[in-house]
Amino acid sequence: MTLSFFDQFMSPTFMGIPLMALALSLPWILYPTPSTRWLNNRFIALQSWFINRFTQQLLLPLNTGGHKWAALLASLMIFLITLNMLGLLPYTFTPTTQLSLNLGLAVPLWLATVIIGMRNQPTHALGHLLPEGTPGPLIPVLIIIETISLFIRPLALGVRLTANLTAGHLLIQLIATAAFVLLPLMPTVAILTSTVLVLLTLLEIAVAMIQAYVFVLLLTLYLQENV
């Protein structure tokens, strides 16, 4: 029984063919393509309003040099939110519960920010490794610590997203299983458990959106340090 709880995190296959690519391409199929007409339908108008508002909030801490990342970061935000929200539906697979996928998104983007900093302003980028006013004996230790913290950043991005979504999915499945088992034995307790399940589901919807926002926001902060 314990092993079956983790079956939902296994990559789905059909006739031995992994369906991860299909799960990753689904979000882009759901969103309509904006038209060139002056008047659009309500869904496209709402989509455009959300993208514009999010882009404005995202670019607040960035200077002009980082604005060229707006399309990439906005697309990543929508992509992660859609994957997280679709994963809350029954009998679906959540690709963002896979650490390999999250690291595959985090490492190249983090590395791009570091390379930009090293290319545009190498002195300023290397200056982050040694805080100003550091005593002489502590300089080698602090350089090692700051270097380790720099390389841990993409790992923290991927693990944070994976751990939050995995924990939420496990809690939902555990509480749903408890409610199903308690229904014929103790109906009152089962109803209370079902109420907790509904509240937890609402919380997970919020977590799915917040974690996608935090992922992109941290990338924006890393970019700001190097632009």
C-alpha positions in Angstrom: 0.0 0.0 0.0 2.9 2.4 0.8 4.5 1.9 -2.6 1.2 2.6 -4.5 1.2 6.2 -3.1 4.3 6.9 -5.2 3.0 5.4 -8.4 1.5 8.8 -9.3 5.0 10.2 -9.7 6.2 7.6 -12.2 6.6 8.8 -15.7 3.7 7.4 -17.8 4.4 5.2 -20.7 2.3 3.8 -23.6 3.6 0.6 -25.3 7.0 1.3 -23.8 7.1 4.9 -25.2 7.5 7.7 -22.5 4.7 10.2 -22.6 6.7 13.0 -20.9 7.0 14.9 -24.1 3.2 14.8 -24.6 2.6 16.0 -21.0 5.0 18.9 -21.6 3.5 19.9 -24.9 -0.1 19.9 -23.6 0.0 23.4 -21.9 0.9 25.1 -25.2 -2.1 23.4 -26.9 -4.6 24.7 -24.3 -3.9 28.4 -24.8 -5.3 30.1 -27.8 -3.2 32.1 -30.2 -3.9 35.9 -30.0 -5.4 37.2 -33.2 -4.7 40.4 -35.1 -8.3 41.6 -34.8 -9.2 44.7 -32.7 -11.8 42.8 -30.7 -11.0 39.4 -29.2 -13.0 37.1 -27.1 -13.1 37.3 -23.3 -10.6 34.5 -22.8 -7.9 36.0 -25.0 -8.5 39.4 -23.4 -8.1 37.8 -19.9 -5.0 36.0 -21.0 -3.4 39.1 -22.4 -4.3 41.1 -19.2 -2.7 38.4 -17.0 0.5 38.3 -19.1 0.8 42.1 -19.2 0.3 42.4 -15.4 2.7 39.6 -14.6 5.4 41.0 -16.9 5.1 44.5 -15.3 5.5 43.0 -11.8 8.3 40.8 -13.0 10.3 43.6 -14.5 10.1 46.0 -11.5 13.4 44.9 -9.9 15.1 44.6 -13.3 16.9 47.4 -15.1 16.6 48.0 -18.8 19.2 45.4 -19.7 17.1 42.6 -18.2 13.9 43.5 -20.0 14.9 41.4 -22.9 14.2 38.3 -20.7 10.5 39.3 -20.3 9.2 36.9 -23.0 11.2 34.0 -21.7 10.3 34.5 -18.0 6.6 35.1 -18.8 6.4 32.0 -20.9 8.1 29.9 -18.2 5.7 31.3 -15.6 2.6 30.3 -17.6 4.2 26.9 -18.5 4.9 26.0 -14.8 1.5 27.3 -13.6 -0.3 25.2 -16.2 1.7 22.1 -15.5 1.1 22.4 -11.8 -2.6 23.1 -12.1 -3.2 20.2 -14.6 -1.4 17.9 -12.2 -4.1 18.5 -9.6 -6.7 16.9 -11.8 -7.6 13.2 -11.1 -5.6 10.5 -13.0 -3.1 13.0 -14.4 0.6 13.2 -14.3 2.6 16.2 -13.0 5.9 16.6 -14.8 7.1 19.2 -12.3 7.2 16.5 -9.5 10.2 15.1 -11.4 13.5 16.6 -10.1 15.2 15.9 -13.4 12.8 18.2 -15.2 13.0 21.0 -12.7 16.8 20.9 -12.7 16.7 20.9 -16.5 14.8 24.2 -16.3 16.8 25.7 -13.4 20.4 24.9 -14.3 20.5 26.4 -17.9 18.7 29.5 -16.9 20.8 30.0 -13.8 24.0 29.3 -15.8 22.8 31.9 -18.4 22.6 34.6 -15.7 26.1 33.7 -14.4 27.6 33.8 -17.9 25.9 37.2 -18.6 27.4 38.6 -15.4 30.9 37.2 -16.2 30.7 38.7 -19.7 29.3 42.1 -19.0 30.7 43.0 -15.6 33.2 40.3 -14.4 34.6 42.4 -11.5 31.1 43.0 -10.1 30.1 39.4 -10.6 33.2 38.1 -8.8 32.8 40.7 -6.1 29.7 38.8 -4.8 32.1 36.0 -3.7 33.8 38.3 -1.1 31.7 40.8 0.9 33.3 44.2 1.5 35.1 44.7 4.7 35.9 41.0 5.3 38.8 40.3 7.7 41.9 38.9 6.1 41.9 35.5 7.8 38.3 34.9 6.8 38.8 35.7 3.1 39.6 32.1 1.9 36.7 30.6 4.0 34.2 33.1 2.8 35.2 32.7 -0.9 34.6 28.9 -0.6 31.3 29.4 1.2 30.0 32.0 -1.3 31.1 29.8 -4.2 29.2 26.8 -2.8 26.1 28.9 -2.2 26.3 30.1 -5.8 26.4 26.6 -7.2 23.6 25.5 -4.8 21.2 28.0 -6.3 19.9 25.9 -9.2 19.7 22.8 -6.9 17.6 24.8 -4.5 15.3 26.0 -7.3 14.6 22.5 -8.5 14.3 20.8 -5.1 11.9 23.5 -3.8 9.5 23.1 -6.6 9.7 19.3 -6.5 9.4 19.0 -2.8 6.4 21.3 -2.4 4.4 19.6 -5.2 5.3 16.1 -4.2 4.3 16.7 -0.5 1.0 18.3 -1.6 0.1 15.4 -3.9 1.0 12.8 -1.2 -1.1 14.6 1.4 -4.1 14.8 -0.9 -3.8 11.0 -1.7 -3.4 10.1 2.0 -6.4 12.1 3.1 -8.5 10.9 0.2 -7.6 7.3 1.0 -8.5 7.9 4.7 -11.8 9.4 3.8 -12.7 6.5 1.5 -11.7 3.9 4.1 -13.6 5.6 7.0 -16.8 6.2 5.1 -18.4 2.8 5.8 -17.0 2.7 9.4 -17.3 6.2 10.7 -19.4 8.4 8.3 -19.1 11.5 10.5 -15.3 11.3 10.7 -15.2 10.6 6.9 -17.2 13.8 6.2 -14.8 15.8 8.4 -11.9 14.2 6.6 -13.5 15.1 3.2 -13.9 18.7 4.4 -10.2 18.8 5.2 -9.5 17.3 1.8 -11.4 20.1 0.0 -9.5 22.8 2.0 -6.2 21.1 1.3 -7.1 21.0 -2.4 -7.7 24.7 -2.4 -4.4 25.2 -0.6 -2.6 23.1 -3.2 -4.1 25.3 -6.0 -2.5 28.3 -4.3 0.8 26.4 -3.8 0.8 25.4 -7.5 0.6 29.1 -8.5 2.9 30.4 -5.8 5.7 27.9 -6.4 5.7 28.7 -10.1 5.9 32.4 -9.3 8.7 31.9 -6.7 10.7 29.9 -9.3 10.6 32.7 -11.8 11.0 35.4 -9.2 14.2 33.9 -7.9 15.5 33.6 -11.5 14.7 37.3 -11.9 16.7 38.2 -8.7 19.6 36.1 -9.9 19.4 38.0 -13.3 19.4 41.3 -11.5 22.6 40.6 -9.7 24.4 40.0 -13.0 22.8 42.6 -15.4 
